[in-house]
Amino acid sequence: MSHQESPGIPDEARAARRRLVELTVAKLDDTLASLASDDDPDGALRRGELERALDTAVTELPAQDRLLLRLRFHDDLSGAEIASLLHFASPFHVYRRLNHLLGVLRQRLARLGVQSSAP
């Protein structure tokens, strides 16, 4: 990406943004996998099923949306921080997009047979 494509954005910010996009292309998080327990084989099986369904649903999203989810839920950035980083008009627009994405994910998970997040 050249300066002509992103005027006013410092090289460091472009590099950080590029790294974040690359991170989100990979699996979002291994947290659910770490929750699996040998003490509860049924729960571990259900958590594995939930993890695969969520991974499938998230993978279908565009990279920019995966990045938004990662910044908010994995990196725990505020709406204002995300708005600044991803050039949203305001934090309101960030939260509006997040609500939309969560609705999309709920629909996709329901299509995949997930009715509850409880293992």
PADOTOR-666392 format. One record per atom (N, C-alpha, C): atom name; residue in three letters; residue number from 1; x, z, y. Coordinates in steps of 0.1 Angstrom, whole numbers, plus 5000, padded with zeros to 4 digits. Atoms other than C-alpha are relative to their C-alpha. Layout:
# PADOTOR-666392
kolkol atomo:CA, residuo:Ala, num:NUM, c1:X, c3:Z, c2:Y
...
//
This chain:
# PADOTOR-666392
kolkol atomo:N, residuo:Met, num:1, c1:5008, c3:5000, c2:4988
kolkol atomo:CA, residuo:Met, num:1, c1:5000, c3:5000, c2:5000
kolkol atomo:C, residuo:Met, num:1, c1:5009, c3:5000, c2:5012
kolkol atomo:N, residuo:Ser, num:2, c1:4991, c3:5001, c2:4988
kolkol atomo:CA, residuo:Ser, num:2, c1:5015, c3:4990, c2:5034
kolkol atomo:C, residuo:Ser, num:2, c1:4993, c3:5007, c2:5011
kolkol atomo:N, residuo:His, num:3, c1:5006, c3:4994, c2:4988
kolkol atomo:CA, residuo:His, num:3, c1:5010, c3:5005, c2:5068
kolkol atomo:C, residuo:His, num:3, c1:4989, c3:4992, c2:5006
kolkol atomo:N, residuo:Gln, num:4, c1:5011, c3:5008, c2:4995
kolkol atomo:CA, residuo:Gln, num:4, c1:4988, c3:4975, c2:5077
kolkol atomo:C, residuo:Gln, num:4, c1:4987, c3:5003, c2:4993
kolkol atomo:N, residuo:Glu, num:5, c1:5013, c3:4997, c2:5007
kolkol atomo:CA, residuo:Glu, num:5, c1:4963, c3:4985, c2:5050
kolkol atomo:C, residuo:Glu, num:5, c1:4995, c3:5014, c2:5003
kolkol atomo:N, residuo:Ser, num:6, c1:5004, c3:4986, c2:4997
kolkol atomo:CA, residuo:Ser, num:6, c1:4962, c3:5022, c2:5060
kolkol atomo:C, residuo:Ser, num:6, c1:5006, c3:5004, c2:5013
kolkol atomo:N, residuo:Pro, num:7, c1:4994, c3:4996, c2:4988
kolkol atomo:CA, residuo:Pro, num:7, c1:4969, c3:5025, c2:5097
kolkol atomo:C, residuo:Pro, num:7, c1:4997, c3:5015, c2:5003
kolkol atomo:N, residuo:Gly, num:8, c1:5001, c3:4987, c2:4995
kolkol atomo:CA, residuo:Gly, num:8, c1:4975, c3:5060, c2:5110
kolkol atomo:C, residuo:Gly, num:8, c1:5001, c3:5011, c2:4988
kolkol atomo:N, residuo:Ile, num:9, c1:4999, c3:4990, c2:5011
kolkol atomo:CA, residuo:Ile, num:9, c1:4979, c3:5076, c2:5075
kolkol atomo:C, residuo:Ile, num:9, c1:5015, c3:5001, c2:4997
kolkol atomo:N, residuo:Pro, num:10, c1:4985, c3:4998, c2:5003
kolkol atomo:CA, residuo:Pro, num:10, c1:5014, c3:5091, c2:5070
kolkol atomo:C, residuo:Pro, num:10, c1:5003, c3:4996, c2:4986
kolkol atomo:N, residuo:Asp, num:11, c1:4995, c3:5004, c2:5013
kolkol atomo:CA, residuo:Asp, num:11, c1:5035, c3:5079, c2:5041
kolkol atomo:C, residuo:Asp, num:11, c1:4998, c3:5011, c2:4990
kolkol atomo:N, residuo:Glu, num:12, c1:5002, c3:4989, c2:5009
kolkol atomo:CA, residuo:Glu, num:12, c1:5033, c3:5114, c2:5026
kolkol atomo:C, residuo:Glu, num:12, c1:4986, c3:5001, c2:4995
kolkol atomo:N, residuo:Ala, num:13, c1:5014, c3:5000, c2:5004
kolkol atomo:CA, residuo:Ala, num:13, c1:4995, c3:5114, c2:5026
kolkol atomo:C, residuo:Ala, num:13, c1:4996, c3:4989, c2:4991
kolkol atomo:N, residuo:Arg, num:14, c1:5003, c3:5011, c2:5009
kolkol atomo:CA, residuo:Arg, num:14, c1:4994, c3:5080, c2:5010
kolkol atomo:C, residuo:Arg, num:14, c1:5005, c3:5003, c2:4986
kolkol atomo:N, residuo:Ala, num:15, c1:4994, c3:4997, c2:5013
kolkol atomo:CA, residuo:Ala, num:15, c1:5018, c3:5091, c2:4983
kolkol atomo:C, residuo:Ala, num:15, c1:4992, c3:5011, c2:4993
kolkol atomo:N, residuo:Ala, num:16, c1:5008, c3:4989, c2:5006
kolkol atomo:CA, residuo:Ala, num:16, c1:4998, c3:5123, c2:4977
kolkol atomo:C, residuo:Ala, num:16, c1:4987, c3:4995, c2:4995
kolkol atomo:N, residuo:Arg, num:17, c1:5013, c3:5006, c2:5004
kolkol atomo:CA, residuo:Arg, num:17, c1:4966, c3:5104, c2:4975
kolkol atomo:C, residuo:Arg, num:17, c1:5002, c3:4991, c2:4988
kolkol atomo:N, residuo:Arg, num:18, c1:4997, c3:5009, c2:5011
kolkol atomo:CA, residuo:Arg, num:18, c1:4981, c3:5079, c2:4951
kolkol atomo:C, residuo:Arg, num:18, c1:5002, c3:5008, c2:4987
kolkol atomo:N, residuo:Arg, num:19, c1:4997, c3:4991, c2:5011
kolkol atomo:CA, residuo:Arg, num:19, c1:4994, c3:5107, c2:4929
kolkol atomo:C, residuo:Arg, num:19, c1:4987, c3:5007, c2:4995
kolkol atomo:N, residuo:Leu, num:20, c1:5013, c3:4994, c2:5004
kolkol atomo:CA, residuo:Leu, num:20, c1:4959, c3:5124, c2:4929
kolkol atomo:C, residuo:Leu, num:20, c1:4992, c3:4990, c2:4992
kolkol atomo:N, residuo:Val, num:21, c1:5008, c3:5010, c2:5007
kolkol atomo:CA, residuo:Val, num:21, c1:4942, c3:5091, c2:4919
kolkol atomo:C, residuo:Val, num:21, c1:5006, c3:4998, c2:4986
kolkol atomo:N, residuo:Glu, num:22, c1:4994, c3:5002, c2:5013
kolkol atomo:CA, residuo:Glu, num:22, c1:4967, c3:5087, c2:4891
kolkol atomo:C, residuo:Glu, num:22, c1:4997, c3:5012, c2:4990
kolkol atomo:N, residuo:Leu, num:23, c1:5003, c3:4989, c2:5008
kolkol atomo:CA, residuo:Leu, num:23, c1:4961, c3:5122, c2:4879
kolkol atomo:C, residuo:Leu, num:23, c1:4985, c3:5000, c2:4995
kolkol atomo:N, residuo:Thr, num:24, c1:5014, c3:5001, c2:5004
kolkol atomo:CA, residuo:Thr, num:24, c1:4923, c3:5116, c2:4878
kolkol atomo:C, residuo:Thr, num:24, c1:4997, c3:4989, c2:4990
kolkol atomo:N, residuo:Val, num:25, c1:5002, c3:5010, c2:5010
kolkol atomo:CA, residuo:Val, num:25, c1:4927, c3:5085, c2:4857
kolkol atomo:C, residuo:Val, num:25, c1:5002, c3:5006, c2:4986
kolkol atomo:N, residuo:Ala, num:26, c1:4998, c3:4993, c2:5012
kolkol atomo:CA, residuo:Ala, num:26, c1:4940, c3:5107, c2:4830
kolkol atomo:C, residuo:Ala, num:26, c1:4988, c3:5010, c2:4998
kolkol atomo:N, residuo:Lys, num:27, c1:5011, c3:4991, c2:5003
kolkol atomo:CA, residuo:Lys, num:27, c1:4917, c3:5133, c2:4814
kolkol atomo:C, residuo:Lys, num:27, c1:4999, c3:5011, c2:5011
kolkol atomo:N, residuo:Leu, num:28, c1:5002, c3:4991, c2:4989
kolkol atomo:CA, residuo:Leu, num:28, c1:4902, c3:5156, c2:4840
kolkol atomo:C, residuo:Leu, num:28, c1:5006, c3:5014, c2:4998
kolkol atomo:N, residuo:Asp, num:29, c1:4996, c3:4986, c2:5002
kolkol atomo:CA, residuo:Asp, num:29, c1:4909, c3:5189, c2:4825
kolkol atomo:C, residuo:Asp, num:29, c1:5000, c3:5004, c2:4985
kolkol atomo:N, residuo:Asp, num:30, c1:5000, c3:4995, c2:5014
kolkol atomo:CA, residuo:Asp, num:30, c1:4918, c3:5206, c2:4792
kolkol atomo:C, residuo:Asp, num:30, c1:4994, c3:5013, c2:4998
kolkol atomo:N, residuo:Thr, num:31, c1:5006, c3:4987, c2:5000
kolkol atomo:CA, residuo:Thr, num:31, c1:4899, c3:5237, c2:4800
kolkol atomo:C, residuo:Thr, num:31, c1:4991, c3:5003, c2:4989
kolkol atomo:N, residuo:Leu, num:32, c1:5010, c3:4997, c2:5011
kolkol atomo:CA, residuo:Leu, num:32, c1:4871, c3:5233, c2:4775
kolkol atomo:C, residuo:Leu, num:32, c1:5007, c3:5000, c2:4987
kolkol atomo:N, residuo:Ala, num:33, c1:4993, c3:4999, c2:5013
kolkol atomo:CA, residuo:Ala, num:33, c1:4896, c3:5226, c2:4747
kolkol atomo:C, residuo:Ala, num:33, c1:5007, c3:5013, c2:4998
kolkol atomo:N, residuo:Ser, num:34, c1:4993, c3:4987, c2:5001
kolkol atomo:CA, residuo:Ser, num:34, c1:4914, c3:5258, c2:4755
kolkol atomo:C, residuo:Ser, num:34, c1:4990, c3:5011, c2:4997
kolkol atomo:N, residuo:Leu, num:35, c1:5010, c3:4989, c2:5003
kolkol atomo:CA, residuo:Leu, num:35, c1:4881, c3:5277, c2:4751
kolkol atomo:C, residuo:Leu, num:35, c1:4997, c3:5000, c2:4985
kolkol atomo:N, residuo:Ala, num:36, c1:5003, c3:5000, c2:5014
kolkol atomo:CA, residuo:Ala, num:36, c1:4879, c3:5267, c2:4714
kolkol atomo:C, residuo:Ala, num:36, c1:5006, c3:5012, c2:4993
kolkol atomo:N, residuo:Ser, num:37, c1:4996, c3:4988, c2:5006
kolkol atomo:CA, residuo:Ser, num:37, c1:4882, c3:5298, c2:4692
kolkol atomo:C, residuo:Ser, num:37, c1:4999, c3:4998, c2:4985
kolkol atomo:N, residuo:Asp, num:38, c1:5001, c3:5000, c2:5014
kolkol atomo:CA, residuo:Asp, num:38, c1:4890, c3:5301, c2:4655
kolkol atomo:C, residuo:Asp, num:38, c1:4990, c3:5010, c2:4995
kolkol atomo:N, residuo:Asp, num:39, c1:5010, c3:4990, c2:5004
kolkol atomo:CA, residuo:Asp, num:39, c1:4867, c3:5331, c2:4654
kolkol atomo:C, residuo:Asp, num:39, c1:4986, c3:4995, c2:4999
kolkol atomo:N, residuo:Asp, num:40, c1:5014, c3:5006, c2:5000
kolkol atomo:CA, residuo:Asp, num:40, c1:4836, c3:5310, c2:4660
kolkol atomo:C, residuo:Asp, num:40, c1:5001, c3:4985, c2:4998
kolkol atomo:N, residuo:Pro, num:41, c1:4999, c3:5014, c2:5003
kolkol atomo:CA, residuo:Pro, num:41, c1:4838, c3:5277, c2:4642
kolkol atomo:C, residuo:Pro, num:41, c1:4989, c3:4992, c2:5006
kolkol atomo:N, residuo:Asp, num:42, c1:5011, c3:5008, c2:4994
kolkol atomo:CA, residuo:Asp, num:42, c1:4803, c3:5266, c2:4653
kolkol atomo:C, residuo:Asp, num:42, c1:5001, c3:4999, c2:5015
kolkol atomo:N, residuo:Gly, num:43, c1:4998, c3:5001, c2:4985
kolkol atomo:CA, residuo:Gly, num:43, c1:4810, c3:5274, c2:4689
kolkol atomo:C, residuo:Gly, num:43, c1:5011, c3:4991, c2:5004
kolkol atomo:N, residuo:Ala, num:44, c1:4989, c3:5009, c2:4998
kolkol atomo:CA, residuo:Ala, num:44, c1:4843, c3:5256, c2:4687
kolkol atomo:C, residuo:Ala, num:44, c1:4996, c3:4986, c2:4998
kolkol atomo:N, residuo:Leu, num:45, c1:5005, c3:5013, c2:5003
kolkol atomo:CA, residuo:Leu, num:45, c1:4826, c3:5226, c2:4672
kolkol atomo:C, residuo:Leu, num:45, c1:4991, c3:4995, c2:5012
kolkol atomo:N, residuo:Arg, num:46, c1:5009, c3:5004, c2:4988
kolkol atomo:CA, residuo:Arg, num:46, c1:4799, c3:5226, c2:4700
kolkol atomo:C, residuo:Arg, num:46, c1:5008, c3:4998, c2:5012
kolkol atomo:N, residuo:Arg, num:47, c1:4992, c3:5002, c2:4988
kolkol atomo:CA, residuo:Arg, num:47, c1:4825, c3:5230, c2:4727
kolkol atomo:C, residuo:Arg, num:47, c1:5008, c3:4987, c2:4999
kolkol atomo:N, residuo:Gly, num:48, c1:4993, c3:5012, c2:5002
kolkol atomo:CA, residuo:Gly, num:48, c1:4844, c3:5201, c2:4713
kolkol atomo:C, residuo:Gly, num:48, c1:4991, c3:4988, c2:5003
kolkol atomo:N, residuo:Glu, num:49, c1:5010, c3:5010, c2:4998
kolkol atomo:CA, residuo:Glu, num:49, c1:4812, c3:5180, c2:4713
kolkol atomo:C, residuo:Glu, num:49, c1:4997, c3:4999, c2:5015
kolkol atomo:N, residuo:Leu, num:50, c1:5003, c3:5000, c2:4986
kolkol atomo:CA, residuo:Leu, num:50, c1:4805, c3:5190, c2:4749
kolkol atomo:C, residuo:Leu, num:50, c1:5012, c3:4994, c2:5008
kolkol atomo:N, residuo:Glu, num:51, c1:4988, c3:5005, c2:4994
kolkol atomo:CA, residuo:Glu, num:51, c1:4841, c3:5182, c2:4759
kolkol atomo:C, residuo:Glu, num:51, c1:5000, c3:4985, c2:4999
kolkol atomo:N, residuo:Arg, num:52, c1:4999, c3:5015, c2:5002
kolkol atomo:CA, residuo:Arg, num:52, c1:4839, c3:5147, c2:4744
kolkol atomo:C, residuo:Arg, num:52, c1:4989, c3:4993, c2:5009
kolkol atomo:N, residuo:Ala, num:53, c1:5011, c3:5006, c2:4993
kolkol atomo:CA, residuo:Ala, num:53, c1:4805, c3:5140, c2:4760
kolkol atomo:C, residuo:Ala, num:53, c1:5003, c3:5000, c2:5015
kolkol atomo:N, residuo:Leu, num:54, c1:4996, c3:5000, c2:4985
kolkol atomo:CA, residuo:Leu, num:54, c1:4817, c3:5152, c2:4795
kolkol atomo:C, residuo:Leu, num:54, c1:5011, c3:4990, c2:5003
kolkol atomo:N, residuo:Asp, num:55, c1:4989, c3:5010, c2:4998
kolkol atomo:CA, residuo:Asp, num:55, c1:4849, c3:5132, c2:4791
kolkol atomo:C, residuo:Asp, num:55, c1:4995, c3:4986, c2:5001
kolkol atomo:N, residuo:Thr, num:56, c1:5006, c3:5014, c2:5000
kolkol atomo:CA, residuo:Thr, num:56, c1:4829, c3:5101, c2:4783
kolkol atomo:C, residuo:Thr, num:56, c1:4992, c3:4998, c2:5013
kolkol atomo:N, residuo:Ala, num:57, c1:5008, c3:5001, c2:4988
kolkol atomo:CA, residuo:Ala, num:57, c1:4805, c3:5107, c2:4812
kolkol atomo:C, residuo:Ala, num:57, c1:5008, c3:4998, c2:5012
kolkol atomo:N, residuo:Val, num:58, c1:4991, c3:5000, c2:4988
kolkol atomo:CA, residuo:Val, num:58, c1:4833, c3:5113, c2:4837
kolkol atomo:C, residuo:Val, num:58, c1:5008, c3:4987, c2:5000
kolkol atomo:N, residuo:Thr, num:59, c1:4992, c3:5012, c2:5001
kolkol atomo:CA, residuo:Thr, num:59, c1:4854, c3:5084, c2:4825
kolkol atomo:C, residuo:Thr, num:59, c1:4993, c3:4988, c2:5005
kolkol atomo:N, residuo:Glu, num:60, c1:5008, c3:5012, c2:4995
kolkol atomo:CA, residuo:Glu, num:60, c1:4826, c3:5060, c2:4833
kolkol atomo:C, residuo:Glu, num:60, c1:4999, c3:4999, c2:5015
kolkol atomo:N, residuo:Leu, num:61, c1:5000, c3:5000, c2:4985
kolkol atomo:CA, residuo:Leu, num:61, c1:4828, c3:5070, c2:4870
kolkol atomo:C, residuo:Leu, num:61, c1:5011, c3:4992, c2:5006
kolkol atomo:N, residuo:Pro, num:62, c1:4988, c3:5007, c2:4993
kolkol atomo:CA, residuo:Pro, num:62, c1:4849, c3:5050, c2:4894
kolkol atomo:C, residuo:Pro, num:62, c1:5011, c3:5010, c2:5003
kolkol atomo:N, residuo:Ala, num:63, c1:4989, c3:4992, c2:4998
kolkol atomo:CA, residuo:Ala, num:63, c1:4883, c3:5064, c2:4901
kolkol atomo:C, residuo:Ala, num:63, c1:4998, c3:5009, c2:5013
kolkol atomo:N, residuo:Gln, num:64, c1:5002, c3:4993, c2:4988
kolkol atomo:CA, residuo:Gln, num:64, c1:4874, c3:5075, c2:4936
kolkol atomo:C, residuo:Gln, num:64, c1:4990, c3:5012, c2:4998
kolkol atomo:N, residuo:Asp, num:65, c1:5009, c3:4989, c2:5003
kolkol atomo:CA, residuo:Asp, num:65, c1:4845, c3:5096, c2:4923
kolkol atomo:C, residuo:Asp, num:65, c1:5006, c3:5010, c2:4991
kolkol atomo:N, residuo:Arg, num:66, c1:4992, c3:4991, c2:5008
kolkol atomo:CA, residuo:Arg, num:66, c1:4867, c3:5111, c2:4896
kolkol atomo:C, residuo:Arg, num:66, c1:5009, c3:5009, c2:5008
kolkol atomo:N, residuo:Leu, num:67, c1:4991, c3:4993, c2:4991
kolkol atomo:CA, residuo:Leu, num:67, c1:4892, c3:5120, c2:4923
kolkol atomo:C, residuo:Leu, num:67, c1:4992, c3:5011, c2:5008
kolkol atomo:N, residuo:Leu, num:68, c1:5008, c3:4990, c2:4992
kolkol atomo:CA, residuo:Leu, num:68, c1:4864, c3:5137, c2:4944
kolkol atomo:C, residuo:Leu, num:68, c1:4997, c3:5012, c2:4991
kolkol atomo:N, residuo:Leu, num:69, c1:5004, c3:4989, c2:5009
kolkol atomo:CA, residuo:Leu, num:69, c1:4853, c3:5158, c2:4914
kolkol atomo:C, residuo:Leu, num:69, c1:5013, c3:5009, c2:4997
kolkol atomo:N, residuo:Arg, num:70, c1:4988, c3:4992, c2:5003
kolkol atomo:CA, residuo:Arg, num:70, c1:4889, c3:5168, c2:4906
kolkol atomo:C, residuo:Arg, num:70, c1:5004, c3:5008, c2:5012
kolkol atomo:N, residuo:Leu, num:71, c1:4996, c3:4993, c2:4988
kolkol atomo:CA, residuo:Leu, num:71, c1:4897, c3:5178, c2:4942
kolkol atomo:C, residuo:Leu, num:71, c1:4990, c3:5012, c2:5002
kolkol atomo:N, residuo:Arg, num:72, c1:5010, c3:4989, c2:4998
kolkol atomo:CA, residuo:Arg, num:72, c1:4865, c3:5199, c2:4944
kolkol atomo:C, residuo:Arg, num:72, c1:5001, c3:5011, c2:4989
kolkol atomo:N, residuo:Phe, num:73, c1:5002, c3:4991, c2:5011
kolkol atomo:CA, residuo:Phe, num:73, c1:4863, c3:5215, c2:4910
kolkol atomo:C, residuo:Phe, num:73, c1:5013, c3:5004, c2:4993
kolkol atomo:N, residuo:His, num:74, c1:4987, c3:4997, c2:5007
kolkol atomo:CA, residuo:His, num:74, c1:4899, c3:5214, c2:4896
kolkol atomo:C, residuo:His, num:74, c1:5009, c3:5006, c2:5011
kolkol atomo:N, residuo:Asp, num:75, c1:4991, c3:4996, c2:4990
kolkol atomo:CA, residuo:Asp, num:75, c1:4919, c3:5218, c2:4928
kolkol atomo:C, residuo:Asp, num:75, c1:4994, c3:5010, c2:5010
kolkol atomo:N, residuo:Asp, num:76, c1:5007, c3:4990, c2:4992
kolkol atomo:CA, residuo:Asp, num:76, c1:4892, c3:5239, c2:4945
kolkol atomo:C, residuo:Asp, num:76, c1:5002, c3:4998, c2:5015
kolkol atomo:N, residuo:Leu, num:77, c1:4999, c3:5002, c2:4986
kolkol atomo:CA, residuo:Leu, num:77, c1:4895, c3:5222, c2:4979
kolkol atomo:C, residuo:Leu, num:77, c1:4986, c3:5001, c2:5006
kolkol atomo:N, residuo:Ser, num:78, c1:5013, c3:4999, c2:4993
kolkol atomo:CA, residuo:Ser, num:78, c1:4868, c3:5227, c2:5005
kolkol atomo:C, residuo:Ser, num:78, c1:4995, c3:4986, c2:5004
kolkol atomo:N, residuo:Gly, num:79, c1:5005, c3:5013, c2:4996
kolkol atomo:CA, residuo:Gly, num:79, c1:4845, c3:5200, c2:5017
kolkol atomo:C, residuo:Gly, num:79, c1:5007, c3:4994, c2:5012
kolkol atomo:N, residuo:Ala, num:80, c1:4992, c3:5004, c2:4988
kolkol atomo:CA, residuo:Ala, num:80, c1:4864, c3:5199, c2:5050
kolkol atomo:C, residuo:Ala, num:80, c1:5013, c3:4994, c2:4996
kolkol atomo:N, residuo:Glu, num:81, c1:4987, c3:5005, c2:5005
kolkol atomo:CA, residuo:Glu, num:81, c1:4897, c3:5194, c2:5032
kolkol atomo:C, residuo:Glu, num:81, c1:4998, c3:4987, c2:4993
kolkol atomo:N, residuo:Ile, num:82, c1:5002, c3:5013, c2:5007
kolkol atomo:CA, residuo:Ile, num:82, c1:4883, c3:5167, c2:5010
kolkol atomo:C, residuo:Ile, num:82, c1:4996, c3:4989, c2:5010
kolkol atomo:N, residuo:Ala, num:83, c1:5004, c3:5009, c2:4990
kolkol atomo:CA, residuo:Ala, num:83, c1:4866, c3:5150, c2:5039
kolkol atomo:C, residuo:Ala, num:83, c1:5012, c3:4994, c2:5008
kolkol atomo:N, residuo:Ser, num:84, c1:4988, c3:5005, c2:4993
kolkol atomo:CA, residuo:Ser, num:84, c1:4899, c3:5148, c2:5057
kolkol atomo:C, residuo:Ser, num:84, c1:5009, c3:4991, c2:4991
kolkol atomo:N, residuo:Leu, num:85, c1:4991, c3:5007, c2:5009
kolkol atomo:CA, residuo:Leu, num:85, c1:4919, c3:5137, c2:5027
kolkol atomo:C, residuo:Leu, num:85, c1:4995, c3:4986, c2:4996
kolkol atomo:N, residuo:Leu, num:86, c1:5006, c3:5012, c2:5005
kolkol atomo:CA, residuo:Leu, num:86, c1:4894, c3:5110, c2:5015
kolkol atomo:C, residuo:Leu, num:86, c1:4993, c3:4992, c2:5011
kolkol atomo:N, residuo:His, num:87, c1:5006, c3:5008, c2:4988
kolkol atomo:CA, residuo:His, num:87, c1:4882, c3:5099, c2:5050
kolkol atomo:C, residuo:His, num:87, c1:4985, c3:5000, c2:4999
kolkol atomo:N, residuo:Phe, num:88, c1:5015, c3:4999, c2:4998
kolkol atomo:CA, residuo:Phe, num:88, c1:4846, c3:5111, c2:5047
kolkol atomo:C, residuo:Phe, num:88, c1:4997, c3:5003, c2:5014
kolkol atomo:N, residuo:Ala, num:89, c1:5004, c3:4997, c2:4986
kolkol atomo:CA, residuo:Ala, num:89, c1:4828, c3:5113, c2:5080
kolkol atomo:C, residuo:Ala, num:89, c1:4999, c3:5015, c2:5003
kolkol atomo:N, residuo:Ser, num:90, c1:5001, c3:4986, c2:4998
kolkol atomo:CA, residuo:Ser, num:90, c1:4822, c3:5150, c2:5075
kolkol atomo:C, residuo:Ser, num:90, c1:4999, c3:5007, c2:4987
kolkol atomo:N, residuo:Pro, num:91, c1:5001, c3:4993, c2:5012
kolkol atomo:CA, residuo:Pro, num:91, c1:4821, c3:5178, c2:5049
kolkol atomo:C, residuo:Pro, num:91, c1:4986, c3:4998, c2:4994
kolkol atomo:N, residuo:Phe, num:92, c1:5014, c3:5002, c2:5005
kolkol atomo:CA, residuo:Phe, num:92, c1:4783, c3:5172, c2:5047
kolkol atomo:C, residuo:Phe, num:92, c1:5000, c3:4987, c2:4991
kolkol atomo:N, residuo:His, num:93, c1:5000, c3:5012, c2:5008
kolkol atomo:CA, residuo:His, num:93, c1:4790, c3:5137, c2:5033
kolkol atomo:C, residuo:His, num:93, c1:5007, c3:5002, c2:4987
kolkol atomo:N, residuo:Val, num:94, c1:4993, c3:4996, c2:5013
kolkol atomo:CA, residuo:Val, num:94, c1:4814, c3:5152, c2:5007
kolkol atomo:C, residuo:Val, num:94, c1:4990, c3:5006, c2:4991
kolkol atomo:N, residuo:Tyr, num:95, c1:5010, c3:4992, c2:5008
kolkol atomo:CA, residuo:Tyr, num:95, c1:4787, c3:5176, c2:4995
kolkol atomo:C, residuo:Tyr, num:95, c1:4988, c3:4991, c2:4995
kolkol atomo:N, residuo:Arg, num:96, c1:5010, c3:5009, c2:5004
kolkol atomo:CA, residuo:Arg, num:96, c1:4761, c3:5149, c2:4995
kolkol atomo:C, residuo:Arg, num:96, c1:5004, c3:4991, c2:4988
kolkol atomo:N, residuo:Arg, num:97, c1:4994, c3:5008, c2:5011
kolkol atomo:CA, residuo:Arg, num:97, c1:4783, c3:5127, c2:4973
kolkol atomo:C, residuo:Arg, num:97, c1:5001, c3:5008, c2:4987
kolkol atomo:N, residuo:Leu, num:98, c1:4998, c3:4991, c2:5012
kolkol atomo:CA, residuo:Leu, num:98, c1:4791, c3:5156, c2:4950
kolkol atomo:C, residuo:Leu, num:98, c1:4986, c3:5002, c2:4993
kolkol atomo:N, residuo:Asn, num:99, c1:5013, c3:4998, c2:5006
kolkol atomo:CA, residuo:Asn, num:99, c1:4754, c3:5163, c2:4945
kolkol atomo:C, residuo:Asn, num:99, c1:4995, c3:4988, c2:4993
kolkol atomo:N, residuo:His, num:100, c1:5003, c3:5012, c2:5007
kolkol atomo:CA, residuo:His, num:100, c1:4748, c3:5127, c2:4937
kolkol atomo:C, residuo:His, num:100, c1:5007, c3:4998, c2:4987
kolkol atomo:N, residuo:Leu, num:101, c1:4992, c3:5001, c2:5012
kolkol atomo:CA, residuo:Leu, num:101, c1:4776, c3:5126, c2:4912
kolkol atomo:C, residuo:Leu, num:101, c1:4996, c3:5010, c2:4989
kolkol atomo:N, residuo:Leu, num:102, c1:5004, c3:4990, c2:5010
kolkol atomo:CA, residuo:Leu, num:102, c1:4765, c3:5158, c2:4895
kolkol atomo:C, residuo:Leu, num:102, c1:4986, c3:4995, c2:4994
kolkol atomo:N, residuo:Gly, num:103, c1:5013, c3:5005, c2:5005
kolkol atomo:CA, residuo:Gly, num:103, c1:4730, c3:5142, c2:4891
kolkol atomo:C, residuo:Gly, num:103, c1:5003, c3:4988, c2:4990
kolkol atomo:N, residuo:Val, num:104, c1:4996, c3:5011, c2:5009
kolkol atomo:CA, residuo:Val, num:104, c1:4746, c3:5111, c2:4876
kolkol atomo:C, residuo:Val, num:104, c1:5006, c3:5005, c2:4987
kolkol atomo:N, residuo:Leu, num:105, c1:4994, c3:4994, c2:5012
kolkol atomo:CA, residuo:Leu, num:105, c1:4766, c3:5132, c2:4852
kolkol atomo:C, residuo:Leu, num:105, c1:4990, c3:5006, c2:4991
kolkol atomo:N, residuo:Arg, num:106, c1:5011, c3:4993, c2:5008
kolkol atomo:CA, residuo:Arg, num:106, c1:4735, c3:5152, c2:4841
kolkol atomo:C, residuo:Arg, num:106, c1:4993, c3:4989, c2:4993
kolkol atomo:N, residuo:Gln, num:107, c1:5007, c3:5011, c2:5006
kolkol atomo:CA, residuo:Gln, num:107, c1:4717, c3:5119, c2:4834
kolkol atomo:C, residuo:Gln, num:107, c1:5008, c3:4994, c2:4988
kolkol atomo:N, residuo:Arg, num:108, c1:4991, c3:5006, c2:5011
kolkol atomo:CA, residuo:Arg, num:108, c1:4747, c3:5105, c2:4814
kolkol atomo:C, residuo:Arg, num:108, c1:5001, c3:5010, c2:4988
kolkol atomo:N, residuo:Leu, num:109, c1:4999, c3:4990, c2:5011
kolkol atomo:CA, residuo:Leu, num:109, c1:4750, c3:5137, c2:4794
kolkol atomo:C, residuo:Leu, num:109, c1:4987, c3:5001, c2:4993
kolkol atomo:N, residuo:Ala, num:110, c1:5013, c3:5000, c2:5007
kolkol atomo:CA, residuo:Ala, num:110, c1:4713, c3:5137, c2:4786
kolkol atomo:C, residuo:Ala, num:110, c1:4999, c3:4988, c2:4991
kolkol atomo:N, residuo:Arg, num:111, c1:5000, c3:5013, c2:5008
kolkol atomo:CA, residuo:Arg, num:111, c1:4717, c3:5101, c2:4774
kolkol atomo:C, residuo:Arg, num:111, c1:5008, c3:5002, c2:4988
kolkol atomo:N, residuo:Leu, num:112, c1:4991, c3:4997, c2:5011
kolkol atomo:CA, residuo:Leu, num:112, c1:4745, c3:5114, c2:4752
kolkol atomo:C, residuo:Leu, num:112, c1:4995, c3:5011, c2:4991
kolkol atomo:N, residuo:Gly, num:113, c1:5006, c3:4990, c2:5008
kolkol atomo:CA, residuo:Gly, num:113, c1:4722, c3:5141, c2:4738
kolkol atomo:C, residuo:Gly, num:113, c1:5003, c3:5014, c2:5004
kolkol atomo:N, residuo:Val, num:114, c1:4997, c3:4986, c2:4995
kolkol atomo:CA, residuo:Val, num:114, c1:4735, c3:5171, c2:4758
kolkol atomo:C, residuo:Val, num:114, c1:4989, c3:5005, c2:5008
kolkol atomo:N, residuo:Gln, num:115, c1:5011, c3:4994, c2:4993
kolkol atomo:CA, residuo:Gln, num:115, c1:4706, c3:5192, c2:4768
kolkol atomo:C, residuo:Gln, num:115, c1:5004, c3:5013, c2:5007
kolkol atomo:N, residuo:Ser, num:116, c1:4996, c3:4987, c2:4995
kolkol atomo:CA, residuo:Ser, num:116, c1:4725, c3:5224, c2:4776
kolkol atomo:C, residuo:Ser, num:116, c1:5015, c3:5001, c2:5000
kolkol atomo:N, residuo:Ser, num:117, c1:4985, c3:4998, c2:5000
kolkol atomo:CA, residuo:Ser, num:117, c1:4760, c3:5234, c2:4786
kolkol atomo:C, residuo:Ser, num:117, c1:5004, c3:5012, c2:4992
kolkol atomo:N, residuo:Ala, num:118, c1:4996, c3:4988, c2:5008
kolkol atomo:CA, residuo:Ala, num:118, c1:4759, c3:5265, c2:4764
kolkol atomo:C, residuo:Ala, num:118, c1:5005, c3:4995, c2:4986
kolkol atomo:N, residuo:Pro, num:119, c1:4994, c3:5004, c2:5013
kolkol atomo:CA, residuo:Pro, num:119, c1:4782, c3:5262, c2:4733
kolkol atomo:C, residuo:Pro, num:119, c1:4991, c3:5006, c2:4990
//
